[in-house]
Amino acid sequence: MTNTPLAWLNRATSIIAIGSIAVASVGCNVGPKYKRPVYPAPPAFQGADGTLVDGDSQTSIGDRRWTEVFREPELQGLIRTALANNYDVRIAAQRILEQQAQVQVARSQQFPTITAGGTGIGVDIPSLGSGGSFSSPIAEGLFALNASWTPDFWGLYRKQTEAARDQLLAQVWAQRAVRMTLIESVVTTYVQLRALDKQLEITKQTLKVRQDSVQLTTELERGGSAPLSDVRQAEQLLFTATSQIPQIEQQIQQQENTLSLLLGANPGPIAHTDPNALTPPPESLPTGLPSQLLERRPDIGQAEATLKAANANVGVARAQFFPQLSLSAAAGVGGDSFPTIFGSNSRTIAGLGQLAQPIFEGGKLHGQLKLSEATKQEMVLSYQKTIAGALRDVSNALVASNKQRAYREQQEKLVGSAQDATRLARLRYQGGATAYLEVLTTDSNLFAAQLNLAIAEQSEALTLVGLYSALGGGWQ
């Protein structure tokens, strides 16, 4: 058989491959197998006033795509732009790529490594003779191949790879959580914009009415039918409305800038004209079962994947206690001239292996094991806390949906009463039956009630996105 580094390395590789099969047959994982922690999920969600909201395992708003929940074309266009351009979504995608590379790095430790290298030198040295001739050139060279492998008897590298894959899964769930949060933020910002638009519209309508009141009281004062104090009180109402307009416009423009950032764009105006943005959501929405949150909520999935990685790291720490066998081999050829480097008389040198068993580490290995086990228990508590938080979010969303609807209904009644009271006060004032102070009071109450109604409509509209997000919808 030809005595070359390549031939020798082929034989060594065959031996290593046979050793791999042997290790695979006798090797074992010393770490604990993962078992999902038990969490006593309730049979139904807690709704408003202590009522239980029973769900159907076949239907839940959390299973619907966001296009089926938020149907306004203008809002859908904003969401699509945000999902494509938002910086947080793009950062989350890059983190997945980073973790994929980390998995590849961890997995590579299970396989042999082969390296090749060589050196060569060739010089001409002038002769020391008087004739000034040159000696024959000196040429030397070396070519070597090296192979090394640490058999994974105790599953050290397999557990490290398992932990890296679980961290990759955690990043996937984290990206889904970012998408869900982004949709919630876009919808929330858009609804708030539309509520500010309505407040601005109410303020401008009120401004027009109060301008007419100032004109009326001024004419009455000039005719001697009303005191100057009535004019000043009418002006107070007018300036109260005019002072509100710059504040509302400021909030609108700042909300547009907030929405621009969510869209991955520079600050600028954003279209927000859809008339249905403040439409109340349906009174009854399907919630599904509490146990389904474990599979639907991204934050729960991320917490469990992190727990699985911590469980795998316990196996990594335990494997450190066992001996590690390292196999290494090297083959090299050399000669005193380039033509003879790969000749039949070239030399081949090989070496094989070492075995290392930790004996005294000053408590380092035991400390690493305790640390990994404590981290795992922390991740168990974090996982259970995340589930409890998810149940709280759904309950809060259900309570908000019920109470915000009742609040909006009462605000509508208040606005109706305030409108009638203002109308009657103006009639009484024009008939001389009351002072302008009554008009001032009723008009101020009406303006405040109308603004509060717009806020109530905003809060009720947002209960839909709150419940949808709490149930884990939006990332599908």
Buried (B, 14 or more C-beta within 10 A) or exposed (E): EEBBBEEBBEEBBEBBEEBBEEBEEEBEBBBEEBEEEEBEBEEEBBBBEEEEBEBEEEEBBBBBEBEEBBEBEBBBEBBBBBBEEBEBBEEBEEBBEEBBEBBEEBBEBBEBEBEEEBEEEEEEEEEEEEEEEEEEEEBBBBBBBBBBBBBBBBBBBBBBBBBBBBBBBBBBBBBBBBBBBBBBBBBBBBBBBBBBBBBBEBBBEBBEBBBEBBEBBBEBBEEEEBBEEBBEBBBEBBEBBBEBBEEBEEBBBEBBBBBBBBBBBEEEEBEBEBEEBBEBBEEEBBBBBBBBBBEBBBBBBBBBBBBBBBBBBBBBBBBBBBEBBEBBBBBBBBBEBBEBBBEEEBEBEBEEEEEEEEEEEEEEBEEBBEEBBEBBEEBBEBBBEBBEBBBEBBBBBBBBBBBBBEBBEEBBEBBEBBBEBBEBBBEBBEEEEBBBEBBBBBBBBBBEBBBBBBBBBBBBBBBBBBBBBBBBBBBB
